[in-house]
Amino acid sequence: MDTTNDLSEQIIELEQDNLVQTYKRPPFVLSRGEGVTVYDLDGKAYLDFVAGIAVNALGYGDPDVTAAIQQAATGLIHTSNLYYTAPQAELAAMLVEKSFADRVFFANSGAEANEGALKFARKLAYNRGFTDKTQVVCFSHAFHGRTLAAVSLTPKEKYQKPFKPLMPDVIVAEFNDVEGAKAVIGDRTVAVIVEPIQGEGGIYAVSPEFLKTLRTLCDEHQATLIFDEIQCGMGRSGKLWAYEESGVIPDIMTLAKPLAGGLPIGAILVKQSVADAMQPGDHGSTFAGGPLVTAVAKVVLEKVSQPEFLAHVSDVGDYLMERVSEINSPLIKEIRGRGLMVGVEFTVEVGPLVSKAYEQGLLLVNAGENVLRFVPPLILEKQHVDILIEKLTQMLGEIASE
Ligand SMILES: *Cc1c(COP(=O)(O)O)cnc(C)c1O
């Protein structure tokens, strides 16, 4: 791509000289956003179907989020968890009111929320007097994060291999395979962790039957059932929580990505039985649940949980699914997902398509080699879907004829 702006070139060079090179980025520098569009330093617009990886649920420049940040910034930004602050308690109360949970623990990111969830499950087993109950069950295609424990539950060779030994006693079972789950979950199982709709692994929705089986098995064997709704939760599926679709209730649910409108946050929502296992000093965080992030999260949760807002997500999500299904390309293999979490599996790698899309003013992201994942801001409108379909159809035509 032609990067004409000197400033962009300077910044890219600065990044390449100074950052640990763990991210491969396209050759432009984003500088501002409005609604569902972001702009680079050259002023080029990109229609955003990524939303900072399913984070920016309210898009860019939401007036209520901006006001909440401004107001919170003039008050306390950080106090540590040594002290009470109002927004933290109020956000917890909102999360409890709007979910299965009885109590909340705050973290700073998704991986950290999952780490905490594992510690909670282990503490519960410890309190019950178990000495050999340490096995954690996760599933094929799962993604639970990059810290050592979270990556241990993320069965992807590339993510795990250089970092071994990982957390021991993890078993990977086949996603959505009822018999497979029955074969591995037993008395040594301390926790079972599952994404109700898998994100990074390729947008696979769990079957209600599978979730029900996991619930039954966890009850039988006193194991903690953890739903990782870090990506699929908070309205993305068209319901506030993706688990609502199945009617199955977890013991713990982890949240992060969209909860604070782009500010870093994680949350561990738990039943009373799990909360009872934790005493003062058992777990903690310096930053987590600070007054600024939680004040902003209150605003985001309030907006996203409105029935009209969720109906909008379902409506535009259905339209996206319908329009994508109409694309007539031999390269498309399967279309999956719910709400505004849609995956399109191709017969080819999608990297070149993502690169081509930048030129077309479109931000796209993959989920694995062959899957294009649409996780736009939840304020997306049908007209934006039409633009996506037009550009995608054109690009697929070009790729097919190359
Ligand atoms: C992104 C993600 C995580 C990890 O969150 P981080 O904030 O990047 O640590 C965990 N689980 C799921 C399902 C995710 O999508």
The ligand as an ORCA input file, in Angstrom:
! r2SCAN-3c Opt
* xyz 0 1
  C      -9.718    -12.188     23.749
  C     -10.138    -13.371     24.512
  C      -9.483    -13.763     25.697
  C      -8.253    -13.048     26.207
  O      -8.500    -11.722     26.532
  P      -7.250    -10.712     26.704
  O      -7.906     -9.461     27.201
  O      -6.619    -10.558     25.365
  O      -6.351    -11.309     27.700
  C      -9.965    -14.853     26.376
  N     -11.040    -15.529     25.938
  C     -11.691    -15.189     24.824
  C     -12.892    -15.969     24.405
  C     -11.259    -14.102     24.062
  O     -11.887    -13.792     22.926
*
